[in-house]
Amino acid sequence: MDYGKEFRDFIVSNFLFGDETPLQDDTSFLESGIIDSTGMLELIMFLEHKFGISVKPEEMVPENLDSINCLVDFIMRTLA
């Protein structure tokens, strides 16, 4: 499964309204304003639903959730 594409598609359709222009794999969602705190909750719900996981409060940190690269690394670690 191409997790990067999966996350890119979700971010572009839910937060960028189809415009991929500002999004690179290492773009910080928070620093760039792509996702705010409410959007982060939407992203976490997407991860939990899509991958059948539970994101623990201590995992809700930028190192895990703040870019496509971070999301891919987090999901690969979580599902391993």
Rosetta blueprint (number, residue, H / E / L):
1 M L
2 D L
3 Y H
4 G H
5 K H
6 E H
7 F H
8 R H
9 D H
10 F H
11 I H
12 V H
13 S H
14 N H
15 F L
16 L L
17 F L
18 G L
19 D L
20 E L
21 T L
22 P L
23 L L
24 Q L
25 D L
26 D L
27 T L
28 S L
29 F L
30 L L
31 E L
32 S L
33 G L
34 I L
35 I L
36 D L
37 S H
38 T H
39 G H
40 M H
41 L H
42 E H
43 L H
44 I H
45 M H
46 F H
47 L H
48 E H
49 H H
50 K H
51 F H
52 G L
53 I L
54 S L
55 V L
56 K L
57 P H
58 E H
59 E H
60 M L
61 V L
62 P H
63 E H
64 N H
65 L H
66 D L
67 S L
68 I H
69 N H
70 C H
71 L H
72 V H
73 D H
74 F H
75 I H
76 M H
77 R H
78 T H
79 L H
80 A L
